Structure formats: C-alpha cells, structure tokens
Amino acid sequence: MEKNSTGNPQEDKQQGNVVYTAKAHTVGGRDGGSSRTSDGRLDVKLSLPGHPGNGTNPEQLFAVGWSSCFFSAMQLEAANRKVRFPAGAAVDAEVDLCLSDEGYSLQARLNVSLPGIDPEVAMAIAEGSHLLCPYSKATHGNIKIETNLI
C-alpha cells in the first residue's frame, strides 16, 4: 500500500503543476548495485565512495545533478539582472558524505566561476540562484552549504 503523506506539513503543501518526473530503478544499492532511468538515458553501476570498482556513487550523482541545475539557475538569475552570462562560466560541486555520532549526513560546496563579472555581482548572481535552483531549495537549512567564487 502506498502512503501519500509523510505527515510533514512542509511536504504536504501544494507544489504546483508537475512539469517532469524522473523515474529510476535501483537494485543492489551503493555496493555493487545499479541504477537505470525509465527512458534508458542513464544506466550506471554503483560502487562505494572511495573504493575501487567500476561505478559511481549517489554523492557523485547528486553533485552532477545539483551543479547542472545550479548552472541553469545562474543563467536565469544573470538574465533577470540584465547581466551578460559569460561563455566560460562553470560550477564545480563538491558533496561530502560525513559520518558522526548521529549517523551519515551530507555537506556541500558549490564553487562558481563567472569570469569577467565583478565579484560582488557574481556573488549576488550565485546567491540569487540558490532561490531559483530546486536542489538548493531542497537542501536549504538541511545541510551545510558553502558557495565560493573561483
């Protein structure tokens, strides 16, 4: 039986119209498992972080997803501010898997390169992008996040 509500009022609020649903099927977990999207565009083997093996891990996948989404949010934020988006822009995401007495958690750094843009304007674009990017919204207040200009 599916449960539609977690009992968390924030999760129960109206999210708006669904514009896309990603579907993935995973077997075996992060230690030798695999994941595949329903459309077949992504089909990956999984391995433990930092261990030998042919595969990626959830932290790497999260870093790729967040950095690409954040890049698009920066493009939108720059356009909203009437700032020409530089051709050499980049986002390097670093996602740490941490272990403490409370268990596992994540923390992250987004290292943003906006060449040719004044550093104050570049930081304002990065900060504004956190308000647009769904990954940033999902992690806000839940994990430690640093945003750095490089």
SELO-610766 format. One record per residue (C-alpha): residue number from 1; residue in one letter; x, y, z. Coordinates in steps of 0.5 Angstrom, whole numbers. Layout:
N
+-----+---------+-------+-------+-------+
: num : residuo :     X :     Y :     Z :
+-----+---------+-------+-------+-------+
: NUM :       a :     X :     Y :     Z :
...
+-----+---------+-------+-------+-------+
END
This chain:
150
+-----+---------+-------+-------+-------+
: num : residuo :     X :     Y :     Z :
+-----+---------+-------+-------+-------+
:   1 :       m :     0 :     0 :     0 :
:   2 :       e :     3 :     7 :    -2 :
:   3 :       k :     3 :    12 :     3 :
:   4 :       n :     2 :    19 :     0 :
:   5 :       s :     4 :    24 :     6 :
:   6 :       t :     9 :    23 :    11 :
:   7 :       g :     6 :    27 :    16 :
:   8 :       n :    11 :    33 :    15 :
:   9 :       p :     7 :    39 :    14 :
:  10 :       q :    12 :    42 :     9 :
:  11 :       e :    12 :    36 :     5 :
:  12 :       d :     4 :    36 :     4 :
:  13 :       k :     4 :    43 :     2 :
:  14 :       q :     2 :    44 :    -6 :
:  15 :       q :     8 :    44 :   -10 :
:  16 :       g :     5 :    47 :   -16 :
:  17 :       n :     4 :    43 :   -23 :
:  18 :       v :     9 :    38 :   -24 :
:  19 :       v :    13 :    39 :   -31 :
:  20 :       y :    17 :    33 :   -31 :
:  21 :       t :    18 :    27 :   -27 :
:  22 :       a :    25 :    23 :   -27 :
:  23 :       k :    24 :    15 :   -26 :
:  24 :       a :    30 :    11 :   -24 :
:  25 :       h :    30 :     4 :   -22 :
:  26 :       t :    36 :     1 :   -17 :
:  27 :       v :    38 :    -6 :   -15 :
:  28 :       g :    43 :    -7 :   -10 :
:  29 :       g :    45 :    -1 :    -7 :
:  30 :       r :    51 :     3 :    -7 :
:  31 :       d :    56 :    -3 :    -6 :
:  32 :       g :    56 :    -6 :   -13 :
:  33 :       g :    49 :    -5 :   -15 :
:  34 :       s :    46 :    -1 :   -21 :
:  35 :       s :    41 :     4 :   -23 :
:  36 :       r :    37 :     6 :   -29 :
:  37 :       t :    33 :    11 :   -31 :
:  38 :       s :    26 :     9 :   -34 :
:  39 :       d :    28 :    12 :   -41 :
:  40 :       g :    35 :     9 :   -41 :
:  41 :       r :    39 :    15 :   -42 :
:  42 :       l :    42 :    14 :   -35 :
:  43 :       d :    45 :     7 :   -34 :
:  44 :       v :    50 :     6 :   -28 :
:  45 :       k :    54 :     1 :   -24 :
:  46 :       l :    54 :     3 :   -17 :
:  47 :       s :    60 :     3 :   -12 :
:  48 :       l :    62 :     5 :    -5 :
:  49 :       p :    65 :    12 :    -5 :
:  50 :       g :    73 :    12 :    -5 :
:  51 :       h :    73 :     4 :    -6 :
:  52 :       p :    76 :     1 :   -12 :
:  53 :       g :    71 :    -1 :   -17 :
:  54 :       n :    67 :     1 :   -24 :
:  55 :       g :    62 :     5 :   -22 :
:  56 :       t :    59 :    12 :   -19 :
:  57 :       n :    56 :    13 :   -12 :
:  58 :       p :    50 :    17 :   -10 :
:  59 :       e :    54 :    23 :    -8 :
:  60 :       q :    57 :    24 :   -15 :
:  61 :       l :    50 :    23 :   -18 :
:  62 :       f :    48 :    29 :   -13 :
:  63 :       a :    54 :    33 :   -15 :
:  64 :       v :    53 :    33 :   -22 :
:  65 :       g :    45 :    34 :   -21 :
:  66 :       w :    46 :    40 :   -17 :
:  67 :       s :    52 :    43 :   -21 :
:  68 :       s :    48 :    43 :   -27 :
:  69 :       c :    41 :    45 :   -24 :
:  70 :       f :    45 :    51 :   -21 :
:  71 :       f :    49 :    53 :   -27 :
:  72 :       s :    42 :    54 :   -31 :
:  73 :       a :    39 :    58 :   -25 :
:  74 :       m :    45 :    62 :   -25 :
:  75 :       q :    44 :    64 :   -33 :
:  76 :       l :    37 :    66 :   -31 :
:  77 :       e :    39 :    70 :   -25 :
:  78 :       a :    44 :    73 :   -29 :
:  79 :       a :    39 :    75 :   -35 :
:  80 :       n :    34 :    77 :   -29 :
:  81 :       r :    39 :    82 :   -27 :
:  82 :       k :    41 :    84 :   -34 :
:  83 :       v :    48 :    81 :   -34 :
:  84 :       r :    51 :    78 :   -40 :
:  85 :       f :    53 :    71 :   -38 :
:  86 :       p :    60 :    69 :   -39 :
:  87 :       a :    62 :    64 :   -44 :
:  88 :       g :    67 :    61 :   -39 :
:  89 :       a :    62 :    60 :   -33 :
:  90 :       a :    63 :    54 :   -29 :
:  91 :       v :    60 :    50 :   -23 :
:  92 :       d :    64 :    45 :   -19 :
:  93 :       a :    60 :    42 :   -14 :
:  94 :       e :    64 :    38 :    -8 :
:  95 :       v :    59 :    34 :    -4 :
:  96 :       d :    62 :    31 :     2 :
:  97 :       l :    59 :    24 :     6 :
:  98 :       c :    60 :    25 :    13 :
:  99 :       l :    60 :    21 :    19 :
: 100 :       s :    58 :    23 :    26 :
: 101 :       d :    55 :    20 :    32 :
: 102 :       e :    48 :    22 :    29 :
: 103 :       g :    50 :    18 :    23 :
: 104 :       y :    51 :    20 :    16 :
: 105 :       s :    50 :    26 :    13 :
: 106 :       l :    52 :    31 :     7 :
: 107 :       q :    55 :    38 :     6 :
: 108 :       a :    57 :    41 :     0 :
: 109 :       r :    61 :    47 :    -3 :
: 110 :       l :    59 :    50 :   -10 :
: 111 :       n :    65 :    53 :   -13 :
: 112 :       v :    63 :    58 :   -18 :
: 113 :       s :    67 :    61 :   -24 :
: 114 :       l :    64 :    67 :   -27 :
: 115 :       p :    70 :    70 :   -31 :
: 116 :       g :    69 :    78 :   -33 :
: 117 :       i :    64 :    79 :   -28 :
: 118 :       d :    65 :    84 :   -22 :
: 119 :       p :    66 :    79 :   -16 :
: 120 :       e :    60 :    83 :   -12 :
: 121 :       v :    56 :    82 :   -18 :
: 122 :       a :    58 :    75 :   -19 :
: 123 :       m :    57 :    73 :   -11 :
: 124 :       a :    50 :    76 :   -12 :
: 125 :       i :    48 :    72 :   -18 :
: 126 :       a :    50 :    66 :   -14 :
: 127 :       e :    46 :    68 :    -8 :
: 128 :       g :    40 :    69 :   -12 :
: 129 :       s :    41 :    63 :   -16 :
: 130 :       h :    40 :    59 :    -9 :
: 131 :       l :    33 :    62 :    -9 :
: 132 :       l :    32 :    59 :   -16 :
: 133 :       c :    35 :    52 :   -16 :
: 134 :       p :    31 :    46 :   -14 :
: 135 :       y :    37 :    43 :   -11 :
: 136 :       s :    39 :    49 :    -7 :
: 137 :       k :    31 :    50 :    -4 :
: 138 :       a :    31 :    42 :    -2 :
: 139 :       t :    38 :    43 :     1 :
: 140 :       h :    37 :    50 :     5 :
: 141 :       g :    37 :    49 :    12 :
: 142 :       n :    38 :    42 :    12 :
: 143 :       i :    46 :    41 :    10 :
: 144 :       k :    52 :    46 :    11 :
: 145 :       i :    53 :    49 :     4 :
: 146 :       e :    59 :    54 :     2 :
: 147 :       t :    58 :    58 :    -4 :
: 148 :       n :    65 :    60 :    -7 :
: 149 :       l :    67 :    65 :   -12 :
: 150 :       i :    73 :    62 :   -16 :
+-----+---------+-------+-------+-------+
END
